């Protein structure tokens, strides 16, 4: 269990780090508003998962541009509770926009997305021109 002295030491450490790095570590920029994502590919699709806890479905938009750029746009809103004094406020609110360049074009018409329990999943099938094509080998006759 932390005592008051431990909290005072942590606050002093934060203050010293802010001096060294020239940043306010309490509100260290909009990067925390942006959702964390994982992106990977399999044989026929790119897959993206984004963490969006507390973000409403109507506050999220997905765009695919030029066949190889995926944009994720949305807003993380503050809860309805308005405390008189914060003890800790780590869940930042604000608008976000993230754009990712994919290694090849995708079939825009076949992209699908779903969101459940704060996790957004997007499947982006690769364009037919980028799909591997098996070549039959002839007998040489």
Chimera marker file (.cmm) of the C-alpha trace (Angstrom):
<marker_set name="trace">
<marker id="1" x="0.000" y="0.000" z="0.000" r="1" g="1" b="0" radius="0.5"/>
<marker id="2" x="1.356" y="3.380" z="-0.999" r="1" g="1" b="0" radius="0.5"/>
<marker id="3" x="1.534" y="6.101" z="1.605" r="1" g="1" b="0" radius="0.5"/>
<marker id="4" x="1.453" y="9.890" z="1.166" r="1" g="1" b="0" radius="0.5"/>
<marker id="5" x="5.248" y="9.991" z="1.022" r="1" g="1" b="0" radius="0.5"/>
<marker id="6" x="5.286" y="7.594" z="-1.956" r="1" g="1" b="0" radius="0.5"/>
<marker id="7" x="2.802" y="9.796" z="-3.847" r="1" g="1" b="0" radius="0.5"/>
<marker id="8" x="4.892" y="12.872" z="-3.077" r="1" g="1" b="0" radius="0.5"/>
<marker id="9" x="7.990" y="11.112" z="-4.410" r="1" g="1" b="0" radius="0.5"/>
<marker id="10" x="6.150" y="10.089" z="-7.593" r="1" g="1" b="0" radius="0.5"/>
<marker id="11" x="4.984" y="13.672" z="-8.132" r="1" g="1" b="0" radius="0.5"/>
<marker id="12" x="8.548" y="14.961" z="-7.681" r="1" g="1" b="0" radius="0.5"/>
<marker id="13" x="9.793" y="12.374" z="-10.190" r="1" g="1" b="0" radius="0.5"/>
<marker id="14" x="7.117" y="13.418" z="-12.699" r="1" g="1" b="0" radius="0.5"/>
<marker id="15" x="8.087" y="17.078" z="-12.245" r="1" g="1" b="0" radius="0.5"/>
<marker id="16" x="11.755" y="16.277" z="-12.850" r="1" g="1" b="0" radius="0.5"/>
<marker id="17" x="10.927" y="14.233" z="-15.966" r="1" g="1" b="0" radius="0.5"/>
<marker id="18" x="8.814" y="17.113" z="-17.282" r="1" g="1" b="0" radius="0.5"/>
<marker id="19" x="11.815" y="19.426" z="-16.843" r="1" g="1" b="0" radius="0.5"/>
<marker id="20" x="14.135" y="17.035" z="-18.692" r="1" g="1" b="0" radius="0.5"/>
<marker id="21" x="11.790" y="16.146" z="-21.565" r="1" g="1" b="0" radius="0.5"/>
<marker id="22" x="10.004" y="19.484" z="-21.799" r="1" g="1" b="0" radius="0.5"/>
<marker id="23" x="6.546" y="17.958" z="-21.704" r="1" g="1" b="0" radius="0.5"/>
<marker id="24" x="3.558" y="17.898" z="-19.446" r="1" g="1" b="0" radius="0.5"/>
<marker id="25" x="3.309" y="14.228" z="-18.501" r="1" g="1" b="0" radius="0.5"/>
<marker id="26" x="-0.159" y="14.690" z="-17.006" r="1" g="1" b="0" radius="0.5"/>
<marker id="27" x="-1.511" y="15.539" z="-20.468" r="1" g="1" b="0" radius="0.5"/>
<marker id="28" x="1.124" y="14.103" z="-22.749" r="1" g="1" b="0" radius="0.5"/>
<marker id="29" x="-0.507" y="15.063" z="-26.025" r="1" g="1" b="0" radius="0.5"/>
<marker id="30" x="-3.234" y="13.724" z="-28.237" r="1" g="1" b="0" radius="0.5"/>
<marker id="31" x="-1.408" y="10.453" z="-28.858" r="1" g="1" b="0" radius="0.5"/>
<marker id="32" x="-3.363" y="8.924" z="-25.992" r="1" g="1" b="0" radius="0.5"/>
<marker id="33" x="-6.653" y="9.882" z="-27.663" r="1" g="1" b="0" radius="0.5"/>
<marker id="34" x="-5.705" y="7.819" z="-30.713" r="1" g="1" b="0" radius="0.5"/>
<marker id="35" x="-6.750" y="4.187" z="-30.492" r="1" g="1" b="0" radius="0.5"/>
<marker id="36" x="-4.058" y="1.531" z="-30.270" r="1" g="1" b="0" radius="0.5"/>
<marker id="37" x="-4.119" y="-0.752" z="-33.306" r="1" g="1" b="0" radius="0.5"/>
<marker id="38" x="-2.721" y="-4.037" z="-34.543" r="1" g="1" b="0" radius="0.5"/>
<marker id="39" x="-2.481" y="-4.602" z="-38.297" r="1" g="1" b="0" radius="0.5"/>
<marker id="40" x="-1.398" y="-7.831" z="-39.965" r="1" g="1" b="0" radius="0.5"/>
<marker id="41" x="-1.977" y="-9.681" z="-43.187" r="1" g="1" b="0" radius="0.5"/>
<marker id="42" x="-2.795" y="-13.199" z="-44.199" r="1" g="1" b="0" radius="0.5"/>
<marker id="43" x="-2.818" y="-14.718" z="-47.681" r="1" g="1" b="0" radius="0.5"/>
<marker id="44" x="-5.835" y="-12.799" z="-48.958" r="1" g="1" b="0" radius="0.5"/>
<marker id="45" x="-6.567" y="-9.906" z="-46.550" r="1" g="1" b="0" radius="0.5"/>
<marker id="46" x="-5.203" y="-7.249" z="-44.258" r="1" g="1" b="0" radius="0.5"/>
<marker id="47" x="-6.719" y="-7.229" z="-40.794" r="1" g="1" b="0" radius="0.5"/>
<marker id="48" x="-6.894" y="-4.355" z="-38.333" r="1" g="1" b="0" radius="0.5"/>
<marker id="49" x="-8.000" y="-4.346" z="-34.714" r="1" g="1" b="0" radius="0.5"/>
<marker id="50" x="-8.418" y="-1.044" z="-32.882" r="1" g="1" b="0" radius="0.5"/>
<marker id="51" x="-9.082" y="-0.565" z="-29.170" r="1" g="1" b="0" radius="0.5"/>
<marker id="52" x="-12.050" y="1.779" z="-28.757" r="1" g="1" b="0" radius="0.5"/>
<marker id="53" x="-13.474" y="1.238" z="-25.258" r="1" g="1" b="0" radius="0.5"/>
<marker id="54" x="-16.241" y="3.685" z="-24.470" r="1" g="1" b="0" radius="0.5"/>
<marker id="55" x="-16.428" y="4.996" z="-28.050" r="1" g="1" b="0" radius="0.5"/>
<marker id="56" x="-19.904" y="4.791" z="-29.563" r="1" g="1" b="0" radius="0.5"/>
<marker id="57" x="-20.321" y="3.149" z="-32.973" r="1" g="1" b="0" radius="0.5"/>
<marker id="58" x="-21.874" y="6.327" z="-34.409" r="1" g="1" b="0" radius="0.5"/>
<marker id="59" x="-18.699" y="8.239" z="-33.428" r="1" g="1" b="0" radius="0.5"/>
<marker id="60" x="-16.413" y="6.126" z="-35.664" r="1" g="1" b="0" radius="0.5"/>
<marker id="61" x="-15.857" y="6.384" z="-39.431" r="1" g="1" b="0" radius="0.5"/>
<marker id="62" x="-13.710" y="4.226" z="-41.713" r="1" g="1" b="0" radius="0.5"/>
<marker id="63" x="-12.471" y="5.349" z="-45.130" r="1" g="1" b="0" radius="0.5"/>
<marker id="64" x="-10.445" y="3.531" z="-47.791" r="1" g="1" b="0" radius="0.5"/>
<marker id="65" x="-8.787" y="5.895" z="-50.283" r="1" g="1" b="0" radius="0.5"/>
<marker id="66" x="-6.883" y="5.091" z="-53.455" r="1" g="1" b="0" radius="0.5"/>
<marker id="67" x="-7.236" y="1.411" z="-52.648" r="1" g="1" b="0" radius="0.5"/>
<marker id="68" x="-4.285" y="1.311" z="-50.260" r="1" g="1" b="0" radius="0.5"/>
<marker id="69" x="-4.960" y="3.947" z="-47.580" r="1" g="1" b="0" radius="0.5"/>
<marker id="70" x="-7.143" y="3.216" z="-44.580" r="1" g="1" b="0" radius="0.5"/>
<marker id="71" x="-8.311" y="6.058" z="-42.345" r="1" g="1" b="0" radius="0.5"/>
<marker id="72" x="-9.917" y="5.618" z="-38.964" r="1" g="1" b="0" radius="0.5"/>
<marker id="73" x="-11.687" y="8.740" z="-37.708" r="1" g="1" b="0" radius="0.5"/>
<marker id="74" x="-13.662" y="9.231" z="-34.538" r="1" g="1" b="0" radius="0.5"/>
<marker id="75" x="-14.186" y="10.906" z="-31.235" r="1" g="1" b="0" radius="0.5"/>
<marker id="76" x="-13.655" y="9.742" z="-27.697" r="1" g="1" b="0" radius="0.5"/>
<marker id="77" x="-16.112" y="11.675" z="-25.525" r="1" g="1" b="0" radius="0.5"/>
<marker id="78" x="-15.847" y="12.454" z="-21.837" r="1" g="1" b="0" radius="0.5"/>
<marker id="79" x="-18.265" y="10.586" z="-19.605" r="1" g="1" b="0" radius="0.5"/>
<marker id="80" x="-21.391" y="12.366" z="-18.369" r="1" g="1" b="0" radius="0.5"/>
<marker id="81" x="-19.935" y="12.515" z="-14.853" r="1" g="1" b="0" radius="0.5"/>
<marker id="82" x="-18.465" y="15.938" z="-14.123" r="1" g="1" b="0" radius="0.5"/>
<marker id="83" x="-16.516" y="15.667" z="-10.860" r="1" g="1" b="0" radius="0.5"/>
<marker id="84" x="-15.754" y="18.714" z="-8.745" r="1" g="1" b="0" radius="0.5"/>
<marker id="85" x="-12.098" y="17.711" z="-8.524" r="1" g="1" b="0" radius="0.5"/>
<marker id="86" x="-10.210" y="15.014" z="-10.407" r="1" g="1" b="0" radius="0.5"/>
<marker id="87" x="-7.985" y="12.618" z="-8.491" r="1" g="1" b="0" radius="0.5"/>
<marker id="88" x="-6.810" y="10.980" z="-11.724" r="1" g="1" b="0" radius="0.5"/>
<marker id="89" x="-7.899" y="11.645" z="-15.310" r="1" g="1" b="0" radius="0.5"/>
<marker id="90" x="-6.156" y="9.303" z="-17.765" r="1" g="1" b="0" radius="0.5"/>
<marker id="91" x="-8.973" y="8.649" z="-20.242" r="1" g="1" b="0" radius="0.5"/>
<marker id="92" x="-8.525" y="11.636" z="-22.510" r="1" g="1" b="0" radius="0.5"/>
<marker id="93" x="-11.312" y="12.890" z="-24.708" r="1" g="1" b="0" radius="0.5"/>
<marker id="94" x="-11.015" y="14.285" z="-28.178" r="1" g="1" b="0" radius="0.5"/>
<marker id="95" x="-11.186" y="13.647" z="-31.880" r="1" g="1" b="0" radius="0.5"/>
<marker id="96" x="-8.735" y="11.340" z="-33.592" r="1" g="1" b="0" radius="0.5"/>
<marker id="97" x="-7.735" y="10.544" z="-37.160" r="1" g="1" b="0" radius="0.5"/>
<marker id="98" x="-5.272" y="7.813" z="-38.058" r="1" g="1" b="0" radius="0.5"/>
<marker id="99" x="-4.299" y="6.921" z="-41.608" r="1" g="1" b="0" radius="0.5"/>
<marker id="100" x="-2.391" y="3.801" z="-42.572" r="1" g="1" b="0" radius="0.5"/>
<marker id="101" x="-0.761" y="3.053" z="-45.934" r="1" g="1" b="0" radius="0.5"/>
<marker id="102" x="-1.202" y="-0.604" z="-46.799" r="1" g="1" b="0" radius="0.5"/>
<marker id="103" x="1.435" y="-2.544" z="-48.778" r="1" g="1" b="0" radius="0.5"/>
<marker id="104" x="-0.938" y="-3.082" z="-51.730" r="1" g="1" b="0" radius="0.5"/>
<marker id="105" x="-4.417" y="-2.207" z="-52.982" r="1" g="1" b="0" radius="0.5"/>
<marker id="106" x="-7.519" y="-3.683" z="-51.426" r="1" g="1" b="0" radius="0.5"/>
<marker id="107" x="-10.927" y="-4.566" z="-52.831" r="1" g="1" b="0" radius="0.5"/>
<marker id="108" x="-12.782" y="-1.521" z="-51.486" r="1" g="1" b="0" radius="0.5"/>
<marker id="109" x="-16.225" y="-3.035" z="-52.114" r="1" g="1" b="0" radius="0.5"/>
<marker id="110" x="-15.412" y="-6.119" z="-50.005" r="1" g="1" b="0" radius="0.5"/>
<marker id="111" x="-14.067" y="-4.340" z="-46.902" r="1" g="1" b="0" radius="0.5"/>
<marker id="112" x="-16.085" y="-5.157" z="-43.789" r="1" g="1" b="0" radius="0.5"/>
<marker id="113" x="-15.945" y="-4.021" z="-40.182" r="1" g="1" b="0" radius="0.5"/>
<marker id="114" x="-17.596" y="-4.824" z="-36.881" r="1" g="1" b="0" radius="0.5"/>
<marker id="115" x="-17.260" y="-3.566" z="-33.341" r="1" g="1" b="0" radius="0.5"/>
<marker id="116" x="-17.920" y="-5.550" z="-30.187" r="1" g="1" b="0" radius="0.5"/>
<marker id="117" x="-16.930" y="-4.879" z="-26.578" r="1" g="1" b="0" radius="0.5"/>
<marker id="118" x="-14.830" y="-1.856" z="-27.551" r="1" g="1" b="0" radius="0.5"/>
<marker id="119" x="-12.782" y="-3.711" z="-30.176" r="1" g="1" b="0" radius="0.5"/>
<marker id="120" x="-13.124" y="-2.642" z="-33.817" r="1" g="1" b="0" radius="0.5"/>
<marker id="121" x="-12.183" y="-5.308" z="-36.373" r="1" g="1" b="0" radius="0.5"/>
<marker id="122" x="-11.703" y="-4.463" z="-40.048" r="1" g="1" b="0" radius="0.5"/>
<marker id="123" x="-11.032" y="-7.010" z="-42.797" r="1" g="1" b="0" radius="0.5"/>
<marker id="124" x="-9.604" y="-5.560" z="-46.011" r="1" g="1" b="0" radius="0.5"/>
<marker id="125" x="-9.431" y="-8.191" z="-48.777" r="1" g="1" b="0" radius="0.5"/>
<marker id="126" x="-6.487" y="-7.680" z="-51.113" r="1" g="1" b="0" radius="0.5"/>
<marker id="127" x="-7.331" y="-6.655" z="-54.685" r="1" g="1" b="0" radius="0.5"/>
<marker id="128" x="-7.467" y="-9.544" z="-57.148" r="1" g="1" b="0" radius="0.5"/>
<marker id="129" x="-4.362" y="-8.212" z="-58.916" r="1" g="1" b="0" radius="0.5"/>
<marker id="130" x="-2.427" y="-8.736" z="-55.679" r="1" g="1" b="0" radius="0.5"/>
<marker id="131" x="-3.765" y="-12.181" z="-54.856" r="1" g="1" b="0" radius="0.5"/>
<marker id="132" x="-1.391" y="-15.065" z="-55.392" r="1" g="1" b="0" radius="0.5"/>
<marker id="133" x="-2.318" y="-17.085" z="-58.458" r="1" g="1" b="0" radius="0.5"/>
<marker id="134" x="-1.444" y="-20.728" z="-58.660" r="1" g="1" b="0" radius="0.5"/>
<marker id="135" x="0.114" y="-21.650" z="-62.004" r="1" g="1" b="0" radius="0.5"/>
<marker id="136" x="-0.509" y="-25.115" z="-63.348" r="1" g="1" b="0" radius="0.5"/>
<marker id="137" x="2.621" y="-26.811" z="-64.625" r="1" g="1" b="0" radius="0.5"/>
<marker id="138" x="2.336" y="-28.526" z="-67.988" r="1" g="1" b="0" radius="0.5"/>
<marker id="139" x="4.060" y="-31.746" z="-69.031" r="1" g="1" b="0" radius="0.5"/>
<marker id="140" x="6.013" y="-30.038" z="-71.800" r="1" g="1" b="0" radius="0.5"/>
<marker id="141" x="4.226" y="-31.711" z="-74.688" r="1" g="1" b="0" radius="0.5"/>
<link id1="1" id2="2" r="1" g="1" b="0" radius="0.2"/>
<link id1="2" id2="3" r="1" g="1" b="0" radius="0.2"/>
<link id1="3" id2="4" r="1" g="1" b="0" radius="0.2"/>
<link id1="4" id2="5" r="1" g="1" b="0" radius="0.2"/>
<link id1="5" id2="6" r="1" g="1" b="0" radius="0.2"/>
<link id1="6" id2="7" r="1" g="1" b="0" radius="0.2"/>
<link id1="7" id2="8" r="1" g="1" b="0" radius="0.2"/>
<link id1="8" id2="9" r="1" g="1" b="0" radius="0.2"/>
<link id1="9" id2="10" r="1" g="1" b="0" radius="0.2"/>
<link id1="10" id2="11" r="1" g="1" b="0" radius="0.2"/>
<link id1="11" id2="12" r="1" g="1" b="0" radius="0.2"/>
<link id1="12" id2="13" r="1" g="1" b="0" radius="0.2"/>
<link id1="13" id2="14" r="1" g="1" b="0" radius="0.2"/>
<link id1="14" id2="15" r="1" g="1" b="0" radius="0.2"/>
<link id1="15" id2="16" r="1" g="1" b="0" radius="0.2"/>
<link id1="16" id2="17" r="1" g="1" b="0" radius="0.2"/>
<link id1="17" id2="18" r="1" g="1" b="0" radius="0.2"/>
<link id1="18" id2="19" r="1" g="1" b="0" radius="0.2"/>
<link id1="19" id2="20" r="1" g="1" b="0" radius="0.2"/>
<link id1="20" id2="21" r="1" g="1" b="0" radius="0.2"/>
<link id1="21" id2="22" r="1" g="1" b="0" radius="0.2"/>
<link id1="22" id2="23" r="1" g="1" b="0" radius="0.2"/>
<link id1="23" id2="24" r="1" g="1" b="0" radius="0.2"/>
<link id1="24" id2="25" r="1" g="1" b="0" radius="0.2"/>
<link id1="25" id2="26" r="1" g="1" b="0" radius="0.2"/>
<link id1="26" id2="27" r="1" g="1" b="0" radius="0.2"/>
<link id1="27" id2="28" r="1" g="1" b="0" radius="0.2"/>
<link id1="28" id2="29" r="1" g="1" b="0" radius="0.2"/>
<link id1="29" id2="30" r="1" g="1" b="0" radius="0.2"/>
<link id1="30" id2="31" r="1" g="1" b="0" radius="0.2"/>
<link id1="31" id2="32" r="1" g="1" b="0" radius="0.2"/>
<link id1="32" id2="33" r="1" g="1" b="0" radius="0.2"/>
<link id1="33" id2="34" r="1" g="1" b="0" radius="0.2"/>
<link id1="34" id2="35" r="1" g="1" b="0" radius="0.2"/>
<link id1="35" id2="36" r="1" g="1" b="0" radius="0.2"/>
<link id1="36" id2="37" r="1" g="1" b="0" radius="0.2"/>
<link id1="37" id2="38" r="1" g="1" b="0" radius="0.2"/>
<link id1="38" id2="39" r="1" g="1" b="0" radius="0.2"/>
<link id1="39" id2="40" r="1" g="1" b="0" radius="0.2"/>
<link id1="40" id2="41" r="1" g="1" b="0" radius="0.2"/>
<link id1="41" id2="42" r="1" g="1" b="0" radius="0.2"/>
<link id1="42" id2="43" r="1" g="1" b="0" radius="0.2"/>
<link id1="43" id2="44" r="1" g="1" b="0" radius="0.2"/>
<link id1="44" id2="45" r="1" g="1" b="0" radius="0.2"/>
<link id1="45" id2="46" r="1" g="1" b="0" radius="0.2"/>
<link id1="46" id2="47" r="1" g="1" b="0" radius="0.2"/>
<link id1="47" id2="48" r="1" g="1" b="0" radius="0.2"/>
<link id1="48" id2="49" r="1" g="1" b="0" radius="0.2"/>
<link id1="49" id2="50" r="1" g="1" b="0" radius="0.2"/>
<link id1="50" id2="51" r="1" g="1" b="0" radius="0.2"/>
<link id1="51" id2="52" r="1" g="1" b="0" radius="0.2"/>
<link id1="52" id2="53" r="1" g="1" b="0" radius="0.2"/>
<link id1="53" id2="54" r="1" g="1" b="0" radius="0.2"/>
<link id1="54" id2="55" r="1" g="1" b="0" radius="0.2"/>
<link id1="55" id2="56" r="1" g="1" b="0" radius="0.2"/>
<link id1="56" id2="57" r="1" g="1" b="0" radius="0.2"/>
<link id1="57" id2="58" r="1" g="1" b="0" radius="0.2"/>
<link id1="58" id2="59" r="1" g="1" b="0" radius="0.2"/>
<link id1="59" id2="60" r="1" g="1" b="0" radius="0.2"/>
<link id1="60" id2="61" r="1" g="1" b="0" radius="0.2"/>
<link id1="61" id2="62" r="1" g="1" b="0" radius="0.2"/>
<link id1="62" id2="63" r="1" g="1" b="0" radius="0.2"/>
<link id1="63" id2="64" r="1" g="1" b="0" radius="0.2"/>
<link id1="64" id2="65" r="1" g="1" b="0" radius="0.2"/>
<link id1="65" id2="66" r="1" g="1" b="0" radius="0.2"/>
<link id1="66" id2="67" r="1" g="1" b="0" radius="0.2"/>
<link id1="67" id2="68" r="1" g="1" b="0" radius="0.2"/>
<link id1="68" id2="69" r="1" g="1" b="0" radius="0.2"/>
<link id1="69" id2="70" r="1" g="1" b="0" radius="0.2"/>
<link id1="70" id2="71" r="1" g="1" b="0" radius="0.2"/>
<link id1="71" id2="72" r="1" g="1" b="0" radius="0.2"/>
<link id1="72" id2="73" r="1" g="1" b="0" radius="0.2"/>
<link id1="73" id2="74" r="1" g="1" b="0" radius="0.2"/>
<link id1="74" id2="75" r="1" g="1" b="0" radius="0.2"/>
<link id1="75" id2="76" r="1" g="1" b="0" radius="0.2"/>
<link id1="76" id2="77" r="1" g="1" b="0" radius="0.2"/>
<link id1="77" id2="78" r="1" g="1" b="0" radius="0.2"/>
<link id1="78" id2="79" r="1" g="1" b="0" radius="0.2"/>
<link id1="79" id2="80" r="1" g="1" b="0" radius="0.2"/>
<link id1="80" id2="81" r="1" g="1" b="0" radius="0.2"/>
<link id1="81" id2="82" r="1" g="1" b="0" radius="0.2"/>
<link id1="82" id2="83" r="1" g="1" b="0" radius="0.2"/>
<link id1="83" id2="84" r="1" g="1" b="0" radius="0.2"/>
<link id1="84" id2="85" r="1" g="1" b="0" radius="0.2"/>
<link id1="85" id2="86" r="1" g="1" b="0" radius="0.2"/>
<link id1="86" id2="87" r="1" g="1" b="0" radius="0.2"/>
<link id1="87" id2="88" r="1" g="1" b="0" radius="0.2"/>
<link id1="88" id2="89" r="1" g="1" b="0" radius="0.2"/>
<link id1="89" id2="90" r="1" g="1" b="0" radius="0.2"/>
<link id1="90" id2="91" r="1" g="1" b="0" radius="0.2"/>
<link id1="91" id2="92" r="1" g="1" b="0" radius="0.2"/>
<link id1="92" id2="93" r="1" g="1" b="0" radius="0.2"/>
<link id1="93" id2="94" r="1" g="1" b="0" radius="0.2"/>
<link id1="94" id2="95" r="1" g="1" b="0" radius="0.2"/>
<link id1="95" id2="96" r="1" g="1" b="0" radius="0.2"/>
<link id1="96" id2="97" r="1" g="1" b="0" radius="0.2"/>
<link id1="97" id2="98" r="1" g="1" b="0" radius="0.2"/>
<link id1="98" id2="99" r="1" g="1" b="0" radius="0.2"/>
<link id1="99" id2="100" r="1" g="1" b="0" radius="0.2"/>
<link id1="100" id2="101" r="1" g="1" b="0" radius="0.2"/>
<link id1="101" id2="102" r="1" g="1" b="0" radius="0.2"/>
<link id1="102" id2="103" r="1" g="1" b="0" radius="0.2"/>
<link id1="103" id2="104" r="1" g="1" b="0" radius="0.2"/>
<link id1="104" id2="105" r="1" g="1" b="0" radius="0.2"/>
<link id1="105" id2="106" r="1" g="1" b="0" radius="0.2"/>
<link id1="106" id2="107" r="1" g="1" b="0" radius="0.2"/>
<link id1="107" id2="108" r="1" g="1" b="0" radius="0.2"/>
<link id1="108" id2="109" r="1" g="1" b="0" radius="0.2"/>
<link id1="109" id2="110" r="1" g="1" b="0" radius="0.2"/>
<link id1="110" id2="111" r="1" g="1" b="0" radius="0.2"/>
<link id1="111" id2="112" r="1" g="1" b="0" radius="0.2"/>
<link id1="112" id2="113" r="1" g="1" b="0" radius="0.2"/>
<link id1="113" id2="114" r="1" g="1" b="0" radius="0.2"/>
<link id1="114" id2="115" r="1" g="1" b="0" radius="0.2"/>
<link id1="115" id2="116" r="1" g="1" b="0" radius="0.2"/>
<link id1="116" id2="117" r="1" g="1" b="0" radius="0.2"/>
<link id1="117" id2="118" r="1" g="1" b="0" radius="0.2"/>
<link id1="118" id2="119" r="1" g="1" b="0" radius="0.2"/>
<link id1="119" id2="120" r="1" g="1" b="0" radius="0.2"/>
<link id1="120" id2="121" r="1" g="1" b="0" radius="0.2"/>
<link id1="121" id2="122" r="1" g="1" b="0" radius="0.2"/>
<link id1="122" id2="123" r="1" g="1" b="0" radius="0.2"/>
<link id1="123" id2="124" r="1" g="1" b="0" radius="0.2"/>
<link id1="124" id2="125" r="1" g="1" b="0" radius="0.2"/>
<link id1="125" id2="126" r="1" g="1" b="0" radius="0.2"/>
<link id1="126" id2="127" r="1" g="1" b="0" radius="0.2"/>
<link id1="127" id2="128" r="1" g="1" b="0" radius="0.2"/>
<link id1="128" id2="129" r="1" g="1" b="0" radius="0.2"/>
<link id1="129" id2="130" r="1" g="1" b="0" radius="0.2"/>
<link id1="130" id2="131" r="1" g="1" b="0" radius="0.2"/>
<link id1="131" id2="132" r="1" g="1" b="0" radius="0.2"/>
<link id1="132" id2="133" r="1" g="1" b="0" radius="0.2"/>
<link id1="133" id2="134" r="1" g="1" b="0" radius="0.2"/>
<link id1="134" id2="135" r="1" g="1" b="0" radius="0.2"/>
<link id1="135" id2="136" r="1" g="1" b="0" radius="0.2"/>
<link id1="136" id2="137" r="1" g="1" b="0" radius="0.2"/>
<link id1="137" id2="138" r="1" g="1" b="0" radius="0.2"/>
<link id1="138" id2="139" r="1" g="1" b="0" radius="0.2"/>
<link id1="139" id2="140" r="1" g="1" b="0" radius="0.2"/>
<link id1="140" id2="141" r="1" g="1" b="0" radius="0.2"/>
</marker_set>
